[in-house]
């Protein structure tokens, strides 16, 4: 039987999976910032996790299966002027989670690593992936 999720359930399942993974890494001292939640800066680096639904389609005619697509973005913020080494280290840990992504009911597409550059006193890079999941309507 297919797994069916609401948009809120989908987001929470992904965030919980990443939180559990991140908490078990040596980098867990780096603060996680969740999209649209007030954040008080602690330290000089942080990881910002967000997701956005971007499209959808009918997954199969006749059985009310709807396929939803979302973009998961995990931004890495390290101090400006400190080089790219720390950003790369954090990205490698995040990519290990993304590239072995195993949350029931999701399909992962196009995982990637983007280096953005300096912004507001930080060096920013991002791990981005497209995720698909199904919603069933009866």
TAHUZI-V946067 format. One record per helix or strand. SS is the DSSP state (helix for helix, strand for strand). FROM is the first residue (numbers start at 1). LEN is the number of residues. Records with the same first field share a line. If there is no record, write none. Layout:
SS->FROM-LEN ; FROM-LEN
//
This chain:
helix->7-17 ; 26-4 ; 85-14
strand->31-4 ; 46-15 ; 65-15 ; 106-14 ; 122-15
//
